[in-house]
């Protein structure tokens, strides 16, 4: 039986906070999709393959509440709602690029 190591410490609070947002399924992909510029709900749904309307709506609300995404309503006609990254959200793009590079180098070599 493996013995527990006493020198292992709890996760850093900042890392825990970051993963409370980015650890939710789809959030990283939404931020990545918005890295190409502002987008409508329909365009985001197409860009994030497999996400449902309900989940996309929930995730956009969460990302807006955390200050990573801004929601803009253009009164039109027609009324148009668009989403864009804030400065905080844009700050994640280099990190997501690094994560993608790591995944390509490390995870794609594995066979299930």
C-alpha positions as CSV (number, residue, x, y, z in Angstrom):
1,X,0.0,0.0,0.0
2,X,1.4,3.4,-0.9
3,X,2.2,5.7,2.0
4,X,1.0,9.3,1.9
5,X,3.7,12.0,1.7
6,X,3.5,14.6,4.4
7,X,5.3,17.2,2.2
8,X,2.5,17.5,-0.3
9,X,0.8,20.9,0.1
10,X,-2.6,22.0,-0.9
11,X,-3.1,23.6,-4.3
12,X,-2.3,27.3,-4.6
13,X,-5.5,29.4,-4.1
14,X,-4.9,31.3,-7.3
15,X,-4.7,28.0,-9.3
16,X,-7.8,26.7,-7.6
17,X,-9.6,29.9,-8.5
18,X,-8.5,29.8,-12.2
19,X,-9.6,26.2,-12.5
20,X,-13.0,27.0,-10.9
21,X,-13.6,29.0,-14.1
22,X,-11.5,27.2,-16.8
23,X,-12.1,23.8,-15.4
24,X,-15.7,23.9,-16.5
25,X,-16.3,22.1,-19.7
26,X,-16.5,24.4,-22.7
27,X,-15.2,27.6,-21.0
28,X,-11.7,27.3,-22.5
29,X,-13.0,26.6,-25.9
30,X,-15.4,29.6,-25.8
31,X,-12.6,31.9,-24.7
32,X,-10.4,30.4,-27.5
33,X,-13.2,31.0,-30.1
34,X,-13.6,34.6,-29.0
35,X,-9.8,35.1,-29.4
36,X,-10.6,35.6,-33.1
37,X,-12.8,38.6,-32.3
38,X,-16.3,39.4,-31.2
39,X,-19.0,36.9,-32.1
40,X,-22.7,36.3,-32.0
41,X,-24.3,33.5,-30.1
42,X,-25.0,31.5,-33.3
43,X,-21.4,31.9,-34.6
44,X,-20.1,30.7,-31.2
45,X,-22.4,27.7,-31.2
46,X,-21.0,26.7,-34.6
47,X,-17.4,27.3,-33.5
48,X,-17.7,25.3,-30.3
49,X,-18.8,22.0,-31.8
50,X,-21.1,19.8,-29.6
51,X,-22.2,22.5,-27.1
52,X,-25.9,22.9,-26.6
53,X,-27.7,26.3,-26.7
54,X,-28.5,26.0,-23.0
55,X,-25.0,25.3,-21.9
56,X,-23.5,28.0,-24.2
57,X,-25.9,30.5,-22.7
58,X,-25.0,29.4,-19.1
59,X,-21.2,29.5,-19.8
60,X,-21.4,32.9,-21.5
61,X,-23.2,34.3,-18.5
62,X,-20.6,32.8,-16.1
63,X,-17.7,34.2,-18.2
64,X,-19.4,37.6,-18.3
65,X,-19.9,37.5,-14.5
66,X,-16.2,36.7,-14.0
67,X,-15.3,39.6,-16.2
68,X,-13.7,37.6,-19.0
69,X,-16.4,38.2,-21.6
70,X,-18.3,41.3,-22.4
71,X,-21.9,41.2,-23.8
72,X,-23.0,44.0,-26.1
73,X,-26.5,44.6,-27.4
74,X,-27.0,46.5,-30.6
75,X,-30.6,47.8,-30.7
76,X,-30.7,47.3,-34.4
77,X,-32.9,46.7,-36.3
78,X,-32.4,43.8,-36.0
79,X,-31.3,43.5,-32.4
80,X,-27.9,41.9,-32.3
81,X,-26.1,40.5,-29.3
82,X,-22.4,40.0,-29.5
83,X,-19.7,38.7,-27.2
84,X,-16.1,39.7,-26.9
85,X,-13.2,39.0,-24.6
86,X,-12.3,41.7,-22.1
87,X,-8.7,42.5,-21.3
88,X,-8.8,39.8,-18.6
89,X,-10.2,37.3,-21.1
90,X,-7.6,38.2,-23.7
91,X,-4.9,37.6,-21.2
92,X,-5.8,33.9,-21.3
93,X,-5.1,33.5,-25.0
94,X,-1.3,33.0,-24.7
95,X,-2.0,30.5,-21.9
96,X,-4.5,28.6,-24.0
97,X,-2.0,28.6,-26.9
98,X,0.7,27.1,-24.6
99,X,-1.8,24.6,-23.3
100,X,-2.7,23.6,-26.9
101,X,1.0,23.2,-27.8
102,X,1.5,21.1,-24.7
103,X,-1.5,18.9,-25.6
104,X,-0.2,18.4,-29.1
105,X,3.2,17.4,-28.0
106,X,2.2,15.3,-25.0
107,X,-1.3,13.9,-25.4
108,X,-1.7,13.2,-29.1
109,X,1.2,10.7,-28.9
110,X,-0.9,8.5,-26.6
111,X,-3.3,5.9,-28.0
112,X,-6.4,5.2,-26.1
